[in-house]
C-alpha cells in the first residue's frame, strides 16, 4: 500500500480520454474537454506550448510541431502523456520531466493521455508512442525537457513584457513568475493568454541536474487514486451501449486453419447472435461473454494442422542440439584467437544451460473492443503500441488511418505481449463481419496461455580456458535458439545474428582477450516474441552462473573473481560500482548465518547497470527459503525513486514465477499448459524481503522496467547451487525437485 499517500478523490491527478458512447452500469463518462491541439490567445483557453520534437530514424526528416502542455486560467497545468500505462509508473515519471523544466507546482498538474489519432493527424508530433524496451524515459527525456523549458521561457517572457522589465530579472518557480528586484509575481494561469501569443524560442536552456527540485524525488503515482477508488478503466472494462461480446478459439496447433465448422448446436441458443468461421479462428458473438464462451465449447471444429501436428519439446531440443553441432555459424563477436587459446589453456571448463519457452500470462488477457461504422473505426483496447493498433485496425477494416480512433485505456499488465497486434486484428475482423455493432473480444485464460508469443527457448553452451593463474584467457559461447526479429518482425539479421539471442554475451564486460560468440538460428513453429527483459531475462542466467563455475574452479570468492575480471573502462567501471554497492548493502564481506548461502550476479542492459545478491536456505524437503533479495540499479538519473522500487519489487515477483515454475512445453504441436493450475503464479505468502539499492551516477538516462530481472535468476541459482553443492543448469527449478517455501 505504499502509494496510498496522494491526492484526494475529488482532485484526480490523471484523466483517461472519456467518450460519451462508453458507459459503466452506474455512470456515463463524457468526453467534453477541449480538443488537444486547439491554440488560442483568449484567457479562457490558456496556453498550449508548441515545440519541435526530434524524430526517430524511422520518422520523417522534418520535425513536427507538437503540444504537450496546456495551462488553464485557474493555474491547472495539463501535461500530456504519450505512452501506455500498465503499472510501470511512467505516466507519472514522464510528466515529472516536463514539470521540472516548466518549473510547475506539481500539486497543480493534471496528466492526460495523448492519442494515436492525434499523433497521426499531426504527423507524429508525439513521436514514438510504444511502451516497450524500457524506452519511455530513455528515448523521450530530451524532447520532454525541451517542452517544459520552452513553456517556462514563454511564460517568463510574457511576465517581463507585462512589467516592462528584462526577462533576465525574472525567475519562474512553483507555477509563477517573480520579478526578483521588486518581488512582484504572476501565476502561470494569469500569464497563459499572453504567453500563447509569443513565438516559441528556437533554443532553450535546460536546467542543470544539480538544480532539479522534482526529478529524483519519490513522487506518488498520479493514477493511484483512480485505481484504488475503481475509476480507472482498463481495456477489459470498456463498455459501449448496445455492444456485443465475442469469445474466440484459434487452432490449437500454431498456424493451423479451420477445415470445417459445425455450429448447429448453439446458433439458435438464447443470446447467441452469430458464429463466425474466420479462417484461422472461430468466434461466437453473443449478448454477453460467458454465453459466448460456453457456446464456443460446443462448436465442432475440424482443424487443418498441416505438418506441425507432431511437434514436441523433445523434437525442439533435438533441433537446438543440431544447431550446436554445426561447424559454421553466424558470429556475433570474435576477439583474438579463441580456439587456439582454448587449446593452450591449463584448465578448460564447459557447461550447457537451457531456458524454456514462456508465456506472458498477463493478469488481464488479450482484449479489444472494435466498432466499425461505415468507414469509421473506434478501438478501445489495452495496447502497448497505440500507433500499431491504429495501423492494424485500419488495414484490417479497410478504412483510411485518418478514420480510426484508438481510445487510451490502462493495461492490466503488458510484459511485451500487448505490443504485437494479433488480438486487435481478430477483434476488427469480427467487427467487420458485424458492421455497425461494437464488438468486445476477450480471450480466455486458456487462449492467452496457448496462443502466446513466447519468450524463445534457448540452449547456451559455454567453454572457457583458464591459464596457470586461473585467469580466463578464452571464452566461447554458442547459442542455439529461435529469432524474434526474423520470425515476428520479419527483419533481416545483420550477419545472421539476432542481437536479443546473444544479448549480454556479445557485449559482456569482462577482460577476456579471446572471446568467440556464435549463433545458430533455430526457428520452430512455436511463435516467439518480446517477453519482459527479452534476451536479458535468460542469457545472464547462463553467463553469470558460468562465471560462478569459473570462480569455483579457481577457488575464489565470486565477487572478488568478478571484480578482478572487470577492466578499467566506462562500461566495466559502472558494472564494478553497482556490484560493490549491492554487495556492500548485502553485507557480502561477512559470512552468512549458519545454514544460509548467497549468490551474486551483475549485468547491464537497456542503458542501465544492475546487480543482485540472494540469500537462501534449502531444507531436507528441497524447499527453498529466500531470506533476502538485495537488488540494485544505476540508471544514470533516477527520475522517481518510488517507481524504481515498485518496478524492482514487481520484477522480483515476475522473475521468481518464471524461475521456479515458468515453462511451456509442446506435445503434438500444442502448448500443454492451459491455466494457472499448470502455469503457476507466485503467491503473496511466498514473496521474499526485497531491498532495492538505487545508485544513480548521473550523466545518462537508463531504463528501469526491463533491467531488474536480468541479475535475479543467476544470483538466486548461484545461491541455491552453493547450498546444494551442485550446479543447476536449466530452468525452471521445479524440474529439479525444488519448491519455494513460504516467506
C-alpha positions in Angstrom: 0.0 0.0 0.0 3.0 2.3 -0.5 1.2 4.6 -2.9 -1.9 5.5 -0.8 -0.5 8.9 0.1 -1.5 11.1 -2.7 -4.3 13.3 -3.8 -8.0 13.1 -2.7 -10.6 11.5 -4.8 -12.1 14.8 -5.9 -8.8 16.0 -7.3 -7.8 13.1 -9.5 -4.3 13.6 -11.0 -4.8 11.7 -14.2 -7.5 11.6 -16.7 -8.2 9.0 -19.3 -10.0 10.0 -22.5 -13.7 9.6 -21.9 -16.2 9.0 -24.7 -20.0 9.6 -24.4 -20.6 6.2 -26.0 -18.7 4.4 -23.2 -20.5 3.7 -20.0 -20.5 1.6 -16.9 -23.6 0.3 -15.2 -23.6 3.3 -12.9 -22.3 6.2 -14.9 -21.9 7.8 -18.3 -18.5 9.2 -18.9 -18.5 12.2 -21.2 -15.6 13.4 -23.4 -16.2 17.2 -23.2 -12.7 18.6 -22.7 -11.1 20.9 -25.3 -9.6 19.5 -28.4 -5.9 18.7 -27.7 -4.3 21.0 -30.2 -6.6 24.0 -30.1 -4.4 27.0 -29.5 -6.0 30.4 -28.8 -4.9 33.6 -27.2 -8.0 34.0 -25.1 -7.8 33.8 -21.4 -10.4 31.1 -21.4 -8.2 28.8 -23.4 -4.9 29.3 -21.6 -1.6 28.3 -23.0 -0.6 25.4 -25.2 3.1 25.0 -25.6 4.4 24.1 -29.0 8.0 23.0 -29.8 9.9 20.9 -32.2 10.4 17.2 -31.5 13.5 15.4 -32.7 12.1 12.4 -34.6 13.5 8.8 -34.6 15.4 7.4 -37.6 12.2 5.9 -38.9 10.2 9.1 -38.8 10.1 12.0 -41.3 13.2 14.2 -41.5 11.1 17.3 -40.9 10.3 17.7 -37.2 6.7 18.3 -36.3 5.1 20.9 -34.1 3.5 19.4 -31.0 1.6 20.5 -28.0 2.4 18.9 -24.6 1.4 21.5 -22.0 -1.8 23.4 -21.5 -2.3 25.9 -18.7 -5.8 26.8 -17.6 -6.8 30.1 -16.1 -7.2 28.5 -12.7 -3.5 27.6 -12.8 -4.2 23.9 -13.5 -1.4 22.6 -15.7 -2.4 19.8 -18.1 0.5 17.6 -19.2 0.1 15.1 -22.0 1.4 11.6 -21.6 2.0 9.8 -25.0 2.8 6.3 -23.9 0.9 3.4 -22.3 0.5 2.9 -18.6 0.5 -0.7 -17.4 1.6 -0.3 -13.8 5.2 0.8 -14.6 4.5 4.4 -13.4 5.8 6.3 -16.4 2.5 8.2 -16.6 4.0 10.0 -13.6 7.7 10.0 -14.4 7.4 11.4 -17.9 5.3 14.3 -16.9 7.6 14.9 -14.0 10.4 15.7 -16.5 8.2 18.3 -18.3 7.1 19.8 -15.0 10.7 20.0 -13.8 11.8 22.2 -16.7 8.5 24.1 -16.7 9.0 25.0 -13.0 5.5 23.8 -12.4 3.9 23.3 -9.0 3.3 19.6 -9.1 0.2 19.9 -6.9 -1.4 21.8 -9.8 -0.5 19.3 -12.5 -3.1 17.0 -14.2 -1.9 14.3 -16.6 -3.9 13.3 -19.6 -3.3 10.8 -22.3 -2.3 11.8 -25.8 -3.9 9.7 -28.6 -2.6 7.9 -31.6 -5.1 9.5 -33.9 -3.8 13.0 -32.8 -0.3 11.8 -33.4 -1.3 10.7 -36.9 -3.1 14.0 -37.6 0.0 16.0 -36.5 2.4 13.8 -38.4 3.8 12.1 -35.4 4.3 15.2 -33.3 4.3 13.0 -30.2 7.0 10.8 -31.7 7.1 7.1 -30.8 4.2 6.1 -28.6 5.2 2.5 -27.9 5.9 1.4 -24.4 8.5 -1.3 -24.9 12.1 -1.9 -24.2 12.4 0.5 -21.3 12.4 3.3 -23.8 9.8 5.7 -22.3 12.2 7.9 -20.4 15.4 7.0 -22.3 14.1 8.0 -25.7 11.9 10.9 -24.8 13.6 12.7 -22.0 15.3 15.2 -24.2 12.2 16.5 -26.0 10.1 16.3 -22.8 12.7 18.5 -21.1 12.6 20.9 -24.0 8.8 21.0 -23.9 8.9 22.2 -20.3 11.8 24.6 -20.8 10.0 26.2 -23.9 6.9 26.8 -21.8 8.9 28.2 -19.0 10.7 30.7 -21.2 7.5 31.8 -22.9 5.9 32.5 -19.5 8.9 34.4 -18.3 8.9 36.5 -21.5 5.2 37.2 -21.1 5.7 38.4 -17.5 8.7 40.5 -18.4 6.8 42.1 -21.2 3.8 42.9 -18.9 6.1 44.5 -16.3 8.3 46.2 -18.9 11.5 44.7 -17.4 14.3 42.5 -18.8 13.5 38.7 -18.7 16.8 38.2 -17.0 15.4 39.8 -13.9 12.5 37.3 -13.7 12.5 33.8 -12.3 10.0 31.0 -12.6 9.2 28.7 -9.8 6.2 26.8 -8.5 3.9 27.9 -11.3 4.5 31.6 -11.1 7.0 34.1 -12.4 8.6 36.6 -10.0 10.4 39.8 -10.8 13.3 39.4 -8.4 14.1 43.1 -7.7 10.5 44.2 -7.0 9.2 40.8 -5.8 6.1 41.2 -7.9 4.7 37.9 -9.2 2.1 36.5 -11.6 0.8 33.0 -11.7 1.0 30.9 -14.8 -2.7 31.0 -15.2 -2.7 34.8 -15.5 0.2 34.7 -17.9 -1.0 31.9 -20.2 -3.0 34.0 -22.6 -0.2 36.5 -23.2 2.4 33.8 -23.4 0.3 32.0 -26.1 0.7 35.0 -28.4 4.5 34.8 -28.3 6.7 33.0 -30.7 8.3 29.9 -29.1 12.1 30.3 -28.7 14.2 28.2 -31.1 16.7 27.3 -28.4 16.1 26.8 -24.8 18.4 26.3 -21.8 17.8 23.1 -19.9 18.3 23.0 -16.1 21.5 21.7 -14.6 20.7 18.4 -12.8 22.0 19.9 -9.6 19.1 22.4 -9.7 16.4 19.8 -10.1 13.7 20.1 -7.5 11.3 17.4 -8.8 13.3 14.8 -10.6 14.8 12.4 -8.1 12.0 12.8 -5.6 9.7 10.0 -4.6 6.5 11.3 -6.1 3.3 9.3 -5.6 1.9 8.0 -8.9 -0.9 10.2 -10.4 -3.1 7.2 -11.3 -3.3 5.6 -7.9 -6.3 7.5 -6.6 -8.4 6.4 -9.6 -7.1 2.8 -9.3 -8.0 2.4 -5.6 -11.4 4.0 -6.0 -12.3 1.9 -9.0 -12.4 4.8 -11.5 -9.6 3.6 -13.7 -10.8 2.0 -17.0 -8.7 -0.9 -18.3 -9.2 -2.4 -21.7 -11.3 -5.2 -20.1 -13.6 -2.5 -18.7 -14.6 -1.0 -22.0 -18.4 -0.6 -22.3 -20.2 0.7 -25.3 -24.1 0.8 -25.3 -25.5 -2.0 -27.3 -22.2 -3.7 -27.8 -21.9 -7.5 -28.3 -19.3 -9.9 -26.9 -17.0 -12.3 -28.7 -15.2 -15.4 -27.5 -12.7 -16.9 -29.9 -10.7 -20.1 -30.4 -7.7 -20.4 -32.7 -6.3 -23.6 -34.0 -4.5 -25.4 -31.1 -1.6 -26.0 -33.4 0.1 -22.8 -34.4 -0.6 -21.6 -38.0 -3.4 -24.1 -38.4 -6.7 -23.2 -40.1 -10.3 -24.1 -40.0 -11.2 -27.1 -42.2 -14.9 -27.4 -41.2 -17.1 -25.9 -38.6 -20.5 -27.1 -37.3 -22.3 -24.6 -35.0 -25.8 -26.2 -35.3 -25.9 -27.0 -31.5 -25.6 -23.4 -30.5 -26.5 -20.9 -33.2 -30.2 -20.8 -32.1 -29.4 -20.7 -28.4 -30.7 -17.7 -26.4 -28.3 -14.8 -26.5 -26.2 -16.2 -29.4 -26.1 -13.7 -32.2 -23.6 -15.2 -34.7 -21.0 -17.9 -35.0 -18.2 -17.0 -37.4 -15.6 -19.1 -39.3 -12.8 -16.6 -39.9 -10.2 -18.9 -41.4 -7.6 -19.0 -38.7 -10.0 -18.9 -35.8 -13.7 -19.2 -35.0 -15.7 -16.7 -33.0 -19.0 -16.8 -31.1 -20.8 -13.4 -30.8 -23.4 -13.1 -28.0 -25.1 -10.7 -25.8 -22.6 -11.5 -23.0 -19.1 -13.0 -22.9 -19.9 -16.0 -20.7 -22.6 -17.2 -23.1 -20.2 -16.8 -26.0 -17.5 -18.7 -24.2 -19.8 -21.6 -23.1 -21.3 -21.8 -26.6 -17.8 -21.9 -28.2 -17.1 -25.1 -26.3 -19.9 -26.8 -28.2 -18.9 -25.6 -31.7 -17.4 -28.6 -33.5 -14.3 -27.5 -35.4 -12.1 -29.7 -37.6 -8.7 -28.1 -37.8 -6.2 -28.4 -40.6 -2.9 -28.5 -38.6 -0.6 -29.1 -41.6 2.8 -30.6 -41.0 3.2 -29.3 -37.4 0.8 -31.6 -35.6 3.6 -33.9 -34.4 6.0 -31.2 -33.0 7.2 -31.9 -29.4 9.5 -30.4 -26.9 11.9 -33.3 -27.4 12.0 -32.6 -31.1 12.6 -28.9 -30.5 15.5 -29.8 -28.2 17.0 -32.1 -30.8 16.7 -29.2 -33.3 18.6 -27.0 -30.9 21.3 -29.6 -30.3 21.7 -30.0 -34.1 22.4 -26.2 -34.2 25.0 -26.7 -31.5 26.7 -29.3 -33.7 27.1 -27.1 -36.7 30.6 -26.1 -37.8 29.8 -22.8 -39.5 27.6 -20.4 -37.5 26.8 -16.7 -37.5 29.4 -14.8 -35.5 28.3 -12.2 -33.0 31.7 -11.4 -31.5 35.2 -12.6 -32.3 38.1 -11.2 -30.3 41.6 -12.7 -30.6 42.2 -16.4 -31.3 39.7 -18.3 -29.1 40.2 -21.8 -30.5 44.0 -21.5 -30.2 43.8 -20.1 -26.7 41.5 -22.9 -25.6 43.9 -25.4 -26.9 46.7 -23.9 -24.8 44.6 -23.5 -21.6 45.8 -25.0 -18.3 42.2 -25.8 -17.4 39.1 -26.0 -19.6 35.6 -25.6 -18.1 32.5 -26.4 -20.1 28.8 -26.2 -19.3 25.5 -26.1 -21.1 22.5 -24.1 -19.9 18.8 -24.2 -21.0 15.8 -21.9 -20.6 12.3 -22.8 -21.8 9.6 -21.1 -23.7 7.5 -18.8 -21.5 4.0 -17.3 -22.0 3.4 -13.8 -20.7 0.3 -14.6 -18.6 -0.7 -11.0 -18.0 -3.5 -10.8 -15.4 -5.7 -9.0 -18.0 -5.9 -11.3 -21.0 -5.9 -10.0 -24.6 -9.0 -7.8 -25.1 -10.1 -5.4 -27.7 -13.4 -3.6 -28.4 -13.9 -2.6 -32.1 -16.8 -0.6 -33.6 -16.9 -0.2 -37.3 -19.5 2.2 -38.6 -19.2 2.7 -42.3 -15.7 3.9 -42.9 -15.1 5.0 -39.3 -13.5 2.7 -36.8 -13.2 3.1 -33.0 -11.0 0.9 -30.9 -10.7 0.5 -27.2 -8.0 -1.9 -26.0 -5.1 -2.5 -23.7 -2.2 -1.9 -26.1 1.4 -1.1 -25.6 1.6 0.4 -29.0 -1.5 2.5 -29.9 0.1 3.6 -33.2 0.4 -0.1 -34.3 -3.2 -0.6 -33.1 -4.4 2.2 -35.3 -2.5 1.0 -38.3 -3.5 -2.7 -37.9 -7.1 -1.7 -37.3 -7.2 0.5 -40.4 -5.7 -2.2 -42.6 -7.9 -5.0 -41.3 -11.1 -2.9 -41.6 -10.1 -1.5 -45.0 -10.6 2.1 -43.9 -8.2 5.1 -44.0 -6.0 5.5 -41.0 -7.3 9.0 -40.5 -10.8 7.5 -39.8 -9.5 5.4 -36.9 -9.6 6.4 -33.3 -7.8 4.4 -30.6 -9.1 5.4 -27.2 -6.5 5.1 -24.4 -7.1 2.6 -21.7 -4.8 1.4 -18.9 -3.4 -2.1 -19.2 -3.8 -4.9 -16.7 -0.2 -5.9 -17.4 1.7 -5.9 -20.7 5.1 -7.6 -20.3 5.7 -7.2 -24.0 2.7 -9.2 -25.1 0.4 -6.3 -25.9 2.7 -4.6 -28.4 2.1 -7.1 -31.3 -1.4 -6.6 -32.6 -2.8 -10.1 -33.4 -5.7 -9.6 -30.9 -6.6 -6.2 -32.5 -6.7 -7.8 -35.9 -9.0 -10.5 -34.6 -11.4 -8.1 -32.9 -11.6 -5.8 -36.0 -12.1 -8.9 -38.2 -15.1 -9.8 -36.1 -16.4 -6.2 -36.1 -16.1 -6.2 -39.9 -18.3 -9.2 -40.1 -20.8 -7.4 -37.8 -21.0 -3.9 -39.3 -22.5 -1.2 -37.1 -22.1 -3.3 -34.0 -19.5 -2.7 -31.3 -17.7 -6.0 -30.6 -15.8 -6.6 -27.4 -13.5 -9.6 -27.9 -11.9 -11.1 -24.8 -9.5 -14.1 -24.8 -10.0 -16.8 -22.2 -7.0 -17.6 -20.0 -6.6 -20.8 -22.0 -6.4 -18.9 -25.2 -3.9 -16.5 -23.7 -1.5 -19.2 -22.5 -1.8 -21.5 -25.5 -1.7 -18.8 -28.2 1.1 -16.6 -27.0 4.1 -15.0 -28.5 6.5 -16.9 -26.2 9.9 -16.0 -24.8 12.2 -18.1 -27.0 13.6 -21.3 -25.5 17.4 -21.1 -25.6 20.3 -23.6 -25.4 23.6 -22.0 -24.4 27.0 -23.6 -24.4 30.0 -22.2 -22.6 33.6 -23.2 -22.8 36.4 -21.3 -21.0 40.1 -21.7 -20.9 42.0 -20.7 -17.7 45.7 -20.1 -17.5 48.0 -21.3 -14.7 47.0 -18.3 -12.6 43.3 -19.2 -13.0 42.7 -16.1 -15.2 40.3 -16.6 -18.1 42.2 -16.3 -21.3 39.5 -17.6 -23.7 35.7 -17.9 -23.8 33.5 -19.5 -26.4 29.7 -19.0 -26.1 27.4 -20.7 -28.5 23.7 -20.1 -28.6 21.1 -22.2 -30.4 17.7 -20.5 -30.3 14.9 -19.0 -32.4 15.0 -15.5 -33.7 12.3 -13.0 -32.6 13.5 -10.4 -35.2 13.4 -12.9 -38.1 10.1 -14.5 -37.3 7.9 -12.0 -35.5 9.2 -8.8 -37.2 10.3 -10.4 -40.4 13.6 -8.4 -40.3 16.9 -9.4 -41.9 19.5 -10.3 -39.3 22.8 -8.4 -39.6 25.4 -11.1 -40.3 22.8 -13.7 -39.4 22.7 -12.7 -35.7 19.7 -11.8 -33.7 21.0 -9.4 -31.1 18.5 -10.4 -28.5 19.5 -14.1 -28.7 23.1 -13.1 -27.8 22.4 -10.2 -25.6 24.9 -9.9 -22.7 27.2 -12.4 -24.4 28.4 -10.2 -27.3 28.8 -7.2 -25.1 30.0 -8.9 -21.8 32.2 -6.5 -19.7 34.9 -9.0 -18.7 38.5 -8.7 -19.6 38.9 -11.9 -21.7 41.3 -11.4 -24.6 40.0 -14.2 -26.7 36.2 -14.3 -27.0 34.0 -16.0 -29.6 30.2 -15.7 -29.6 28.3 -17.5 -32.3 24.7 -18.2 -33.0 22.6 -20.9 -34.6 19.2 -19.6 -35.6 16.8 -22.5 -34.9 13.2 -21.4 -35.6 10.3 -23.7 -34.9 6.5 -23.4 -35.4 6.2 -22.0 -31.9 5.8 -18.2 -32.3 8.2 -16.1 -30.2 8.0 -12.5 -29.1 9.3 -9.9 -26.7 8.9 -11.2 -23.1 9.8 -8.7 -20.4 13.6 -8.2 -20.4 13.8 -10.3 -23.6 17.3 -11.8 -24.1 18.4 -10.4 -20.7 15.8 -12.5 -19.0 17.7 -15.7 -19.8 21.2 -15.0 -21.1 22.5 -13.5 -17.8 21.4 -16.7 -16.1 23.8 -18.7 -18.3 26.6 -16.2 -18.2 26.7 -15.3 -14.6 26.2 -18.9 -13.4 29.1 -19.9 -15.6 31.2 -17.1 -14.1 30.4 -18.7 -10.7 31.6 -22.0 -12.0 34.8 -20.5 -13.1 35.3 -18.8 -9.7 34.6 -22.2 -8.0 37.2 -23.8 -10.3 39.7 -21.1 -9.4 38.8 -21.5 -5.7 38.0 -17.8 -5.4 35.2 -15.7 -4.0 32.6 -15.0 -6.7 32.5 -11.2 -6.1 36.3 -10.9 -5.9 36.6 -13.0 -9.1 34.3 -10.8 -11.0 35.9 -7.6 -9.8 39.3 -8.9 -10.9 37.9 -9.6 -14.3 36.5 -6.1 -14.9 38.8 -3.9 -16.8 39.2 -0.1 -16.4 36.8 1.3 -18.9 33.5 3.2 -18.6 31.2 0.2 -19.1 33.1 -2.1 -16.7 33.5 0.7 -14.1 29.8 1.0 -13.9 29.4 -2.7 -13.5 32.0 -2.6 -10.8 30.3 0.3 -9.0 26.8 -1.3 -8.9 28.3 -4.6 -7.9 30.1 -3.0 -5.0 27.0 -1.0 -4.0 24.8 -4.1 -3.9 27.3 -6.4 -2.2 28.0 -3.8 0.4 24.3 -3.4 1.1 24.0 -7.2 1.4 26.9 -7.5 3.8 28.9 -9.8 1.4 32.1 -9.2 3.4 30.5 -11.0 6.4 29.8 -14.7 6.5 26.1 -15.6 6.0 24.3 -17.1 9.0 24.7 -20.8 9.5 22.6 -22.8 7.1 22.3 -19.9 4.6 24.1 -19.5 1.2 24.4 -16.5 -1.0 24.7 -15.9 -4.7 25.6 -12.9 -6.8 25.3 -11.6 -10.4 26.0 -8.3 -12.2 24.6 -7.3 -15.6 24.0 -4.3 -17.8 21.4 -3.6 -20.4 18.7 -1.1 -21.6 21.1 1.7 -20.7 21.4 0.7 -17.0 23.6 -1.4 -14.8 22.2 -3.8 -12.2 23.4 -6.3 -9.6 21.7 -8.7 -7.2 22.6 -10.8 -4.1 20.2 -13.5 -2.9 20.4 -15.2 0.5 18.7 -18.6 0.7 18.5 -21.8 2.7 17.3 -25.2 1.4 15.7 -27.7 3.8 15.6 -31.5 3.6 12.4 -31.3 1.6 14.2 -29.3 -1.1 12.1 -26.2 -0.2 14.0 -23.0 -1.0 13.5 -20.2 1.5 14.6 -16.8 0.2 15.6 -14.8 3.1 16.7 -11.6 1.3 16.9 -10.3 -2.2 19.2 -7.3 -2.4 19.0 -5.8 -5.9 20.2 -2.5 -7.3 20.4 -0.3 -10.3 22.4 2.6 -11.7 20.0 4.2 -14.2 22.1 7.3 -14.5 19.3 9.6 -13.4 16.6 8.2 -11.1 13.5 10.2 -12.1 11.2 8.8 -9.5 12.7 6.5 -6.8 9.3 5.3 -5.7 8.6 4.0 -9.2 12.0 2.3 -9.4 11.4 0.5 -6.1 8.0 -0.6 -7.3 9.3 -1.8 -10.6 12.0 -3.8 -9.0 9.6 -5.4 -6.5 7.3 -6.3 -9.4 10.3 -7.7 -11.4 11.2 -10.0 -8.5 7.6 -11.4 -8.4 7.6 -11.9 -12.2 11.1 -13.3 -12.2 10.7 -15.7 -9.4 7.5 -17.0 -11.0 9.5 -17.8 -14.1 12.5 -19.2 -12.3 10.5 -21.7 -10.1 7.6 -22.7 -12.4 7.7 -21.0 -15.8 7.7 -23.4 -18.7 5.6 -24.0 -21.8 6.1 -27.5 -23.3 4.9 -28.7 -26.6 3.1 -32.0 -27.4 1.5 -32.9 -30.8 2.1 -29.3 -31.9 0.2 -27.8 -29.0 1.2 -26.0 -25.8 0.4 -28.4 -22.9 -0.3 -25.7 -20.2 -3.6 -24.0 -20.2 -4.3 -22.1 -17.0 -2.8 -21.2 -13.6 -3.2 -24.7 -12.3 -0.4 -25.8 -14.6 1.2 -22.5 -15.4 1.8 -21.4 -11.8 2.0 -17.8 -10.5 3.8 -16.8 -7.4 1.6 -16.2 -4.3 1.6 -13.4 -1.8 2.8 -15.6 1.1 5.8 -16.6 -1.0 7.1 -13.1 -1.5 10.6 -12.6 0.0 12.0 -9.5 1.5 13.3 -7.2 -1.3 15.8 -4.5 -0.6 16.3 -2.1 -3.6 19.6 -0.2 -3.9 19.3 2.9 -6.2 22.8 4.2 -7.0 22.5 6.8 -9.8 25.8 8.1 -11.1 24.3 10.7 -13.5 25.3 11.6 -17.0 22.9 9.3 -18.8 19.2 8.1 -18.8 18.8 4.4 -18.4 15.8 2.1 -18.5 14.2 0.6 -15.4 11.3 -1.7 -16.4 13.4 -4.3 -18.2 16.8 -4.4 -16.4 15.6 -5.6 -12.9 15.0 -9.2 -13.9 18.4 -9.7 -15.5 20.6 -10.4 -12.4 17.9 -12.2 -10.4 17.9 -15.7 -11.9 21.7 -16.1 -11.8 22.0 -14.7 -8.3 19.3 -16.9 -7.0 20.5 -20.1 -8.8 24.1 -19.4 -7.7 22.9 -19.2 -4.1 20.9 -22.4 -4.4 23.8 -24.2 -6.1 26.0 -23.1 -3.2 23.5 -24.5 -0.8 23.1 -27.8 -2.6 26.7 -28.2 -3.6 25.8 -28.9 -7.2 25.1 -26.7 -10.3 21.7 -26.1 -11.7 21.9 -25.6 -15.4 18.3 -25.5 -16.6 15.1 -23.8 -15.6 12.5 -23.9 -14.1 13.6 -25.1 -10.7 10.5 -27.3 -10.2 12.1 -29.7 -12.7 14.9 -30.2 -10.2 12.5 -31.1 -7.4 12.8 -27.7 -5.8 9.9 -25.6 -4.5 9.6 -22.2 -3.0 9.0 -22.0 0.8 6.6 -19.5 2.3 8.3 -16.3 3.2 
